[in-house]
Structure formats: structure tokens, C-alpha cells
């Protein structure tokens, strides 16, 4: 099997849908590229954000809940989501956050100048300067992630030996890894063992790793079934995927690059219409009546 090239998407649970939309669209200036529902709960939005072209390696998704089921960040979760910003744009982003009353601190844990902050529902975010120079200040996509594992050494072994990541360096607090795709996504495995987390508002539900197509997905599924319980292949309309837990209790998804978000909307209209899975289309009126109106 070929090494896994990049992060496909990261999915988190948040609270108010409009607070979520306004922060990622208006403050971080990401594009809402798909407005749909949770395939297992059609009373909950599933909102997808990405760069302007909805490229693989840029997709952040959210399940906004109307309940008060707050989670606890801990082992078995992504602790921090790092977005890549163009070289030299840290001052712009510091001003953008200050203008929108978002507190941040400067940090270089990811190996480059960065701003660390929390979103409105306490998700930990980093804006990290990349080496890419652009005329725009917009977020390019993911820079990487920090993982909290119940078994950091076992998580490291799987990422290196079975998923093809490369070890860059070892520090007291972190294993620093890099993915082999053109984006060179960074993965930090926190070496400190923390209390097991609890899923809910303010936590990442899963991280999805990108595989080229369904054939590659089937190969990875067969491989990981030797050591973990892997789900059946699920058709998520915009990609096919499987889920399993790594040795450190993190929920991993393997997701195909295609079919992509333009299967039901043209590129220039992505995110403008509520798109429902076929099995829910006959319930559209009642689903739209239940969901909060997005502003």
C-alpha cells in the first residue's frame, strides 16, 4: 500500500450553528462548501468548510448540536487543529482576531510562527505560517494536528509503520511527524498520557485520512481489520469511508478523494443550498422546519 498522503478532513462537535458559521466564514474566512445533515441524525446540520476550491486537505466539518452535551478534551482525541496561512501574514491574522475580539497567543509548537486561539465553542485552533507566499492572506488548508493518545508510543508506531508518515524529531513533549503529500501536513503526537476524553461540544469527533479511491480504501480496510474493528464501507455521497480506532483510542476515518462536493452543486454555488442524502429527500420540508435558519 502507498503511504497516506494527507489529512482529508477533521470533524468536530460544536453548539450554536450560526456562531459556528459566523466564526469560520466571517472571522477565519473559510468558505462554506456544503450544507447538509448528519447522515445518522437528520435533525443536525453537517457543515463543511474549506478553501475556495474545496481542495482535498482543506476540509473542516462540524456537527452543531442544540443540546448542552459538552465534551472533555483528553486522550483519544485531536487536541489542536492547525491551519496553514501564507508566509508573512501573521500580523494580518493577529489584527483580524483582535478586531473580532478573539484572544490569541503567539507560539511555535508546530515548528513555525503561529497564533493559538479557541473558537466560540472552545475548540483549540492554530494559525501557522507556512513557507508558501501568496497575494492573499486566506487560510490555505491544514498545517497539521496535535493528537492526544492513550498510548502515544503505539499511536506513533501505527502512523509510521502502517500509514507511512515520517518521523522528523522527538522532543520531551512531542513526537513530530510529517505526511508525504505535497502539503507536508504535520502530526504532533503528545507524549504525555492524559485522562481519556469525552466526546461532545468543543471536541473533535474524528480525523479522516485521505486515500485515493475505493480500491485503495478496500486495501486499507483489509489491512487494519487484522488489529482493529473496522466498519463497513460507508457511502457519504461526497466520499466513501471506513472508521476504526487507533491503539490510543482515537477515532480514525479513511476517506476517498472523490466523488467530491460538485456531485450535487457546481463549484461556484457550493454551500448555497441544503443538500440532503437521497434517503431523506422525501422529508425535506420537515427537516428544513426543524433546522435553525443560517444567517
Protein Blocks (a to p, Z undefined) as FASTA:
>chain_A
ZZdfbdfbdcdddfdfklmmmmmmmmnopacfbdcddfklmkbccdddddfkopghiacc
ddddfbfcdcdddehiafbdcddddehilmmmmmmmmmnopacdddfklopacdddddfk
opacdddddfbdcfbfbdfbdfbdcdddfblmlmmmmmmmmnopacfbdcfkbccdddfb
fnlpacdddfbdcddddedehiafbdcdddfblmlmmmmmmmmmmmpccdddddehjacc
dddddfkopacddddfblbjklmbcfklgokaccddfklmmmmmmmmmmpccdZZ
